[in-house]
Amino acid sequence: MSKTVRLPLCSLLALLLAAQSMPLPAQTTRLSRGEVTFADVAALSERAGLVARVEVKRLAQVEQARAAGVRPGFGRFYIEGKTGALLIGKAPLGENVKYLVDLPLDAYGEGPDLKRQDVFVFARRVPARPDELQLVTPTAQLPWSLEGATRLRTLLRSMVSQDAPPKITGVSELMHVPGNLAGQGRTQIFLSTEDGSAASIAVTHEPGAPLSWGVSFSEVAARGRNSPERNTLAWYRLACFLPDAPPPGANLSKTDHARTLALDDYRFVLNELRPCSRTLQ
C-alpha cells in the first residue's frame, strides 16, 4: 500500500519541475485504464531516450500541493528503484534510479502496491542528475512481463535497424493506372516521410480476384501482395499516421474515373490497417 508523504524538496526539485513542465500528449482525453496496445508502446518507445526495466524499491505518493497537473483519478508518485536491463539507451544507467509517475487511484484514493515489482520505464535522463529520470509522459511506466519484454525488444530492435520504416508525414501522390483487361489496374500511393526517404503503397486490381495491396519503404515500387502484419513497426507507421484522406495539395489522377478508383483504393487500405487503437492518450 502506498502512502502520502512529505518528500524533501531538495532531493525532488528537478523531478517535480520536470513533471510540471512536461507537455501532455496532443490528444488530452481522459486516460483509459484498458489494456495497453502495441501503438501505445510504439509511441512511448519512439519518444524515449532510454527504455529500462526497473524493480520498484520505494513508492510514495507526492502530496497534492506539489502534484500540479495530475489528471482526475490519478495521483503522482515518487519511485526509487533498482535498475535491471537497459533495453535501449546511449549510456549506461546507475544501479539505482528515481523518478515521478502518475498512477490510477482506487476508490479509497490509494495507488497500486508496486513494491518489489518490475516495471518498464520510458524516460529521459535529468541533466546533471545521473540517478534521476524524467518519464516521456506522466504515465510512461508499464508492468513488466516476460511476454511483454519479448515484444518490446522486438519493437526496439526494429526501430534502430538500418531498414526501419520511416515516420510517415502524409500522402504526396495518388494515381490509378488501368491494365489491359477490363477490371485490371493498379493504384500507386506515394507517401511523404519525415526524413525524405521513399515510401509507397500499391493496390492491385485483377479480374475475378479480391484487391491486394503492399507497401515499400525503398526506391523500389511497392507490389500488391506484401501488406505489413498487424502490430509491427511498419503497420504502426501506416495505421496510425496515414491521414483520413489525401491532402488538397496531393497529386491525383486526372480523369474522374481514375481518381475515384484511386480514392476508393486509399480508403480500402485504411480499412485494412485500422483501427490504430490507443488507451494511453
C-alpha positions as CSV (number, residue, x, y, z in Angstrom):
1,M,0.0,0.0,0.0
2,S,1.3,3.5,-0.8
3,K,1.0,6.4,1.5
4,T,1.2,10.2,1.1
5,V,4.5,11.6,2.4
6,R,6.1,14.9,2.5
7,L,9.2,14.4,0.4
8,P,12.4,16.5,0.8
9,L,12.1,19.4,-1.6
10,C,15.9,19.5,-2.2
11,S,16.0,15.9,-3.5
12,L,13.0,16.1,-5.8
13,L,13.1,19.7,-7.1
14,A,14.4,18.7,-10.5
15,L,11.9,15.9,-10.9
16,L,8.9,18.0,-9.8
17,L,9.8,20.8,-12.1
18,A,10.3,18.4,-15.0
19,A,6.9,16.7,-14.3
20,Q,5.1,20.1,-14.1
21,S,6.6,21.3,-17.3
22,M,6.1,18.1,-19.2
23,P,4.0,18.6,-22.4
24,L,0.9,16.5,-22.5
25,P,0.0,14.3,-25.5
26,A,-1.7,16.2,-28.4
27,Q,-4.9,14.4,-27.6
28,T,-5.7,15.1,-24.0
29,T,-8.7,13.0,-23.5
30,R,-9.2,11.1,-20.2
31,L,-6.8,8.3,-19.8
32,S,-8.3,4.8,-20.3
33,R,-7.4,2.0,-17.9
34,G,-7.8,-0.6,-20.6
35,E,-5.2,-2.9,-22.0
36,V,-2.1,-1.2,-23.3
37,T,-1.9,-1.6,-27.1
38,F,1.0,-2.0,-29.5
39,A,0.5,1.6,-30.7
40,D,0.8,2.8,-27.1
41,V,4.1,1.0,-26.6
42,A,5.4,2.2,-30.0
43,A,4.5,5.8,-29.3
44,L,6.3,5.7,-25.9
45,S,9.3,3.9,-27.4
46,E,10.0,6.4,-30.2
47,R,9.9,9.3,-27.7
48,A,12.1,7.8,-25.1
49,G,15.9,8.4,-24.8
50,L,16.0,5.2,-22.8
51,V,13.8,2.2,-22.0
52,A,14.7,0.2,-18.9
53,R,13.4,-2.5,-16.6
54,V,13.3,-1.3,-13.0
55,E,12.4,-3.1,-9.8
56,V,10.4,-0.8,-7.5
57,K,12.0,-0.4,-4.1
58,R,10.1,2.5,-2.7
59,L,6.8,4.0,-3.7
60,A,5.4,7.2,-2.1
61,Q,2.6,9.5,-3.1
62,V,3.5,13.1,-3.6
63,E,1.3,15.4,-1.6
64,Q,-1.3,17.1,-3.7
65,A,0.2,20.6,-3.3
66,R,3.3,19.5,-5.2
67,A,1.5,17.4,-7.8
68,A,0.4,20.1,-10.3
69,G,-1.4,18.9,-13.5
70,V,-2.4,15.5,-12.3
71,R,-5.5,14.2,-14.1
72,P,-8.6,13.3,-12.1
73,G,-8.5,9.8,-10.7
74,F,-4.7,9.7,-10.7
75,G,-2.0,10.5,-8.2
76,R,1.7,11.4,-8.6
77,F,4.1,9.0,-7.0
78,Y,7.8,9.2,-6.3
79,I,9.6,5.9,-7.1
80,E,13.0,4.7,-6.1
81,G,14.1,1.6,-8.0
82,K,16.9,-0.8,-8.8
83,T,17.9,-0.8,-12.4
84,G,17.6,-4.1,-14.3
85,A,18.1,-4.4,-18.0
86,L,18.6,-1.3,-20.1
87,L,16.7,-2.2,-23.3
88,I,17.8,0.9,-25.2
89,G,19.9,3.9,-24.3
90,K,23.1,5.7,-25.3
91,A,24.8,5.5,-21.9
92,P,24.6,3.0,-19.0
93,L,22.3,3.7,-16.0
94,G,23.5,3.5,-12.4
95,E,22.4,0.7,-10.1
96,N,19.5,2.8,-8.7
97,V,17.2,5.4,-10.2
98,K,14.4,7.7,-9.0
99,Y,11.5,9.3,-10.9
100,L,7.9,10.5,-10.8
101,V,5.0,8.8,-12.3
102,D,1.2,9.3,-12.4
103,L,-0.8,6.2,-11.4
104,P,-4.5,5.5,-11.2
105,L,-6.1,5.7,-7.7
106,D,-8.7,3.3,-6.3
107,A,-11.9,4.2,-4.6
108,Y,-10.0,5.0,-1.4
109,G,-7.5,7.3,-3.1
110,E,-4.8,4.7,-2.9
111,G,-2.4,3.9,-5.7
112,P,-1.2,0.4,-6.7
113,D,1.2,-1.5,-4.5
114,L,4.2,-1.9,-6.8
115,K,6.9,-2.5,-4.2
116,R,9.2,-5.3,-5.3
117,Q,7.5,-5.4,-8.7
118,D,9.3,-4.9,-12.0
119,V,8.2,-2.3,-14.5
120,F,9.3,-0.8,-17.8
121,V,10.0,2.9,-17.9
122,F,10.2,5.1,-21.0
123,A,12.3,8.1,-20.0
124,R,14.9,10.7,-20.5
125,R,17.8,11.5,-18.2
126,V,17.7,14.5,-16.0
127,P,20.7,16.8,-16.8
128,A,23.4,16.7,-14.1
129,R,21.5,14.2,-12.0
130,P,22.6,10.7,-13.2
131,D,20.3,8.8,-10.9
132,E,17.1,10.7,-11.8
133,L,14.8,10.1,-14.8
134,Q,12.0,12.0,-16.4
135,L,9.3,9.9,-18.0
136,V,8.4,10.9,-21.5
137,T,4.7,11.2,-20.4
138,P,3.4,11.4,-16.9
139,T,2.2,7.7,-17.1
140,A,5.1,6.2,-19.1
141,Q,5.6,3.2,-16.9
142,L,4.2,-0.2,-17.8
143,P,4.1,-3.5,-15.8
144,W,6.9,-6.0,-16.7
145,S,6.1,-9.4,-18.0
146,L,8.2,-12.0,-20.0
147,E,5.9,-11.8,-22.9
148,G,5.8,-8.0,-22.8
149,A,9.6,-7.9,-22.7
150,T,9.9,-10.1,-25.8
151,R,7.5,-7.9,-27.7
152,L,9.2,-4.8,-26.6
153,R,12.7,-6.0,-27.5
154,T,11.5,-6.9,-31.0
155,L,9.9,-3.5,-31.4
156,L,13.0,-1.7,-30.2
157,R,15.3,-3.7,-32.5
158,S,13.1,-2.8,-35.5
159,M,13.2,0.9,-34.6
160,V,17.0,1.0,-34.6
161,S,17.6,-1.3,-37.6
162,Q,19.1,0.2,-40.8
163,D,16.0,-0.6,-42.8
164,A,13.5,0.7,-40.2
165,P,10.3,2.1,-41.8
166,P,10.5,5.9,-41.7
167,K,7.9,8.1,-40.0
168,I,5.0,8.9,-42.4
169,T,4.0,12.5,-42.6
170,G,1.5,12.5,-45.4
171,V,0.4,11.5,-49.0
172,S,2.0,13.2,-51.9
173,E,0.6,11.3,-55.0
174,L,-2.3,9.0,-55.7
175,M,-2.5,7.6,-59.2
176,H,-4.6,4.8,-60.7
177,V,-3.3,3.2,-64.0
178,P,-5.7,0.8,-65.8
179,G,-4.5,-2.5,-67.1
180,N,-5.0,-4.2,-70.5
181,L,-8.0,-6.2,-69.3
182,A,-11.4,-5.0,-68.0
183,G,-11.2,-4.6,-64.2
184,Q,-7.4,-4.8,-64.2
185,G,-5.2,-2.0,-62.9
186,R,-3.0,-0.6,-60.2
187,T,-3.1,2.3,-57.8
188,Q,0.2,3.8,-56.6
189,I,0.1,5.8,-53.4
190,F,3.4,7.8,-52.8
191,L,4.0,8.8,-49.2
192,S,5.9,11.7,-47.7
193,T,8.2,10.8,-44.8
194,E,10.0,12.7,-42.1
195,D,13.5,12.0,-43.4
196,G,12.6,12.4,-47.0
197,S,13.1,8.7,-47.8
198,A,10.9,6.8,-50.3
199,A,7.7,5.0,-49.2
200,S,4.8,3.9,-51.3
201,I,1.7,1.7,-51.3
202,A,0.3,-0.3,-54.3
203,V,-3.2,-1.6,-54.7
204,T,-3.6,-4.2,-57.4
205,H,-6.8,-5.0,-59.3
206,E,-7.1,-8.3,-61.1
207,P,-10.3,-9.6,-62.8
208,G,-12.2,-12.0,-60.6
209,A,-9.8,-11.6,-57.7
210,P,-10.0,-9.6,-54.4
211,L,-8.0,-6.5,-54.1
212,S,-4.4,-7.0,-52.9
213,W,-2.0,-4.4,-51.6
214,G,1.5,-3.9,-50.4
215,V,4.0,-1.4,-49.1
216,S,7.6,-0.5,-49.9
217,F,9.9,1.6,-47.8
218,S,12.6,1.9,-50.5
219,E,13.0,3.3,-54.1
220,V,11.6,0.0,-55.4
221,A,7.9,0.5,-56.2
222,A,5.5,-1.4,-53.9
223,R,3.9,-4.6,-55.0
224,G,0.3,-5.6,-54.3
225,R,0.9,-8.6,-52.1
226,N,3.1,-7.7,-49.2
227,S,1.0,-5.8,-46.7
228,P,2.5,-5.5,-43.2
229,E,1.4,-7.7,-40.4
230,R,-0.6,-6.0,-37.6
231,N,1.4,-5.0,-34.6
232,T,4.6,-4.4,-36.4
233,L,6.5,-1.2,-36.8
234,A,5.6,-0.9,-40.5
235,W,1.9,-1.4,-39.6
236,Y,2.2,1.2,-36.9
237,R,3.8,3.8,-39.2
238,L,0.9,3.4,-41.6
239,A,-2.2,2.7,-39.5
240,C,-1.5,5.4,-37.0
241,F,-0.2,8.2,-39.3
242,L,-1.8,8.0,-42.7
243,P,-4.4,10.8,-43.0
244,D,-8.0,10.0,-43.4
245,A,-7.9,11.5,-46.9
246,P,-5.1,12.8,-49.2
247,P,-4.4,16.5,-48.6
248,P,-5.6,19.1,-51.0
249,G,-2.1,19.5,-52.4
250,A,-1.6,15.9,-53.3
251,N,-1.2,15.0,-57.0
252,L,-4.2,12.9,-58.0
253,S,-5.2,11.0,-61.2
254,K,-6.5,13.4,-63.8
255,T,-9.7,11.6,-65.0
256,D,-12.7,11.4,-62.8
257,H,-12.9,7.6,-63.1
258,A,-9.2,7.0,-62.3
259,R,-9.4,9.5,-59.4
260,T,-12.5,7.8,-58.0
261,L,-10.8,4.4,-58.1
262,A,-7.6,5.7,-56.5
263,L,-9.5,7.3,-53.7
264,D,-11.5,4.1,-53.2
265,D,-8.3,2.1,-53.0
266,Y,-6.9,4.5,-50.5
267,R,-9.9,4.0,-48.3
268,F,-9.6,0.3,-48.8
269,V,-6.0,0.4,-47.4
270,L,-7.1,2.5,-44.4
271,N,-9.8,-0.1,-43.6
272,E,-7.3,-2.9,-43.9
273,L,-4.9,-1.2,-41.5
274,R,-7.2,0.4,-38.9
275,P,-8.0,0.8,-36.1
276,C,-4.9,2.2,-34.6
277,S,-6.1,1.6,-31.0
278,R,-4.6,3.5,-28.1
279,T,-5.5,3.6,-24.5
280,L,-2.8,5.9,-23.2
281,Q,-3.9,9.2,-24.7
